[in-house]
Amino acid sequence: MTEAWTPDLQMRAHGDQCRLTLVGVTYGNGRTLQEASNDLLLRVLDLALGLRAGYRANGEARPDPRVADFLWEVGELAVRGDDIRARVLGFTTSNSPKLG
């Protein structure tokens, strides 16, 4: 059995803002790393649930199938009521809102 693929996670500071990027998927912004991770998690959840609802990207570009598989898996976790933090970030944070 192969290990589940997860996009790379990058953090950058932009002035007084922090940006967490899930490479090839989306990003989250905030004044702190915690705020940026919460924003990122909400954006990923939105994409994952949209994919499960049948929404597809417009245009000719075909997304990386690993991204679609990743988002589908995140959506499944959320639908089951599981927390998506560990799957998206690779770790959990104690003072984040429950997502999923």
C-alpha positions as CSV (number, residue, x, y, z in Angstrom):
1,M,0.0,0.0,0.0
2,T,1.4,3.4,-0.9
3,E,1.5,6.4,1.5
4,A,-1.0,9.1,0.9
5,W,0.4,12.1,-1.0
6,T,0.3,15.5,0.6
7,P,1.2,18.8,-1.1
8,D,4.2,20.7,0.2
9,L,3.5,23.3,2.8
10,Q,5.4,26.6,2.7
11,M,5.4,29.6,5.0
12,R,6.3,33.1,4.1
13,A,6.1,36.4,5.9
14,H,4.8,39.4,3.9
15,G,5.3,42.5,6.1
16,D,3.1,42.0,9.1
17,Q,1.2,39.1,7.5
18,C,2.0,35.4,7.4
19,R,1.1,33.2,4.4
20,L,0.9,29.4,4.4
21,T,0.7,27.9,1.0
22,L,-0.3,24.3,0.2
23,V,1.6,24.2,-3.0
24,G,-0.6,23.7,-6.0
25,V,-3.8,23.9,-4.0
26,T,-4.4,27.1,-2.1
27,Y,-3.1,29.4,0.6
28,G,-4.0,31.0,3.9
29,N,-3.2,34.4,5.3
30,G,-3.1,35.8,8.8
31,R,-1.4,38.1,11.3
32,T,0.0,35.0,13.0
33,L,0.9,31.5,11.9
34,Q,-2.2,30.2,13.7
35,E,-4.5,32.6,11.8
36,A,-2.9,31.7,8.5
37,S,-3.3,27.9,9.2
38,N,-7.0,28.5,10.1
39,D,-7.5,30.4,6.9
40,L,-5.7,27.7,4.9
41,L,-7.8,24.9,6.5
42,L,-11.0,26.7,5.7
43,R,-10.0,27.2,2.0
44,V,-9.0,23.6,1.7
45,L,-12.2,22.5,3.2
46,D,-14.2,24.7,0.8
47,L,-12.3,23.2,-2.2
48,A,-12.7,19.6,-0.9
49,L,-16.5,19.9,-0.3
50,G,-16.9,21.7,-3.6
51,L,-15.2,18.8,-5.4
52,R,-17.4,16.3,-3.6
53,A,-20.4,18.3,-4.6
54,G,-19.4,18.0,-8.3
55,Y,-17.9,21.4,-8.9
56,R,-15.1,21.3,-11.5
57,A,-12.5,23.9,-12.5
58,N,-13.1,25.8,-15.7
59,G,-10.6,25.9,-18.5
60,E,-8.5,23.5,-20.4
61,A,-5.8,22.9,-17.8
62,R,-6.1,19.5,-16.1
63,P,-5.2,19.6,-12.4
64,D,-2.7,17.2,-10.9
65,P,-4.7,14.0,-10.2
66,R,-2.9,13.8,-6.8
67,V,-4.5,17.1,-5.8
68,A,-7.9,15.8,-6.7
69,D,-7.3,12.7,-4.7
70,F,-6.0,14.7,-1.7
71,L,-9.0,17.0,-1.8
72,W,-11.4,14.1,-2.0
73,E,-9.7,12.4,1.0
74,V,-10.0,15.7,3.0
75,G,-13.6,15.9,2.0
76,E,-14.3,12.4,3.2
77,L,-12.7,13.2,6.5
78,A,-14.9,16.3,6.9
79,V,-18.1,14.4,5.9
80,R,-17.3,11.8,8.6
81,G,-16.9,14.5,11.1
82,D,-13.1,13.9,11.5
83,D,-10.7,16.8,12.0
84,I,-8.8,17.6,8.8
85,R,-5.9,19.4,10.4
86,A,-3.5,16.4,10.6
87,R,-4.1,15.4,7.0
88,V,-3.6,18.9,5.6
89,L,-0.9,20.3,7.9
90,G,0.7,17.1,9.0
91,F,0.1,18.1,12.7
92,T,-2.7,19.3,14.9
93,T,-3.0,22.6,16.6
94,S,-4.7,22.8,20.0
95,N,-6.3,26.2,19.7
96,S,-7.7,26.0,16.2
97,P,-11.5,25.8,15.6
98,K,-12.8,22.4,14.8
99,L,-12.7,21.8,11.0
100,G,-14.5,18.8,9.8
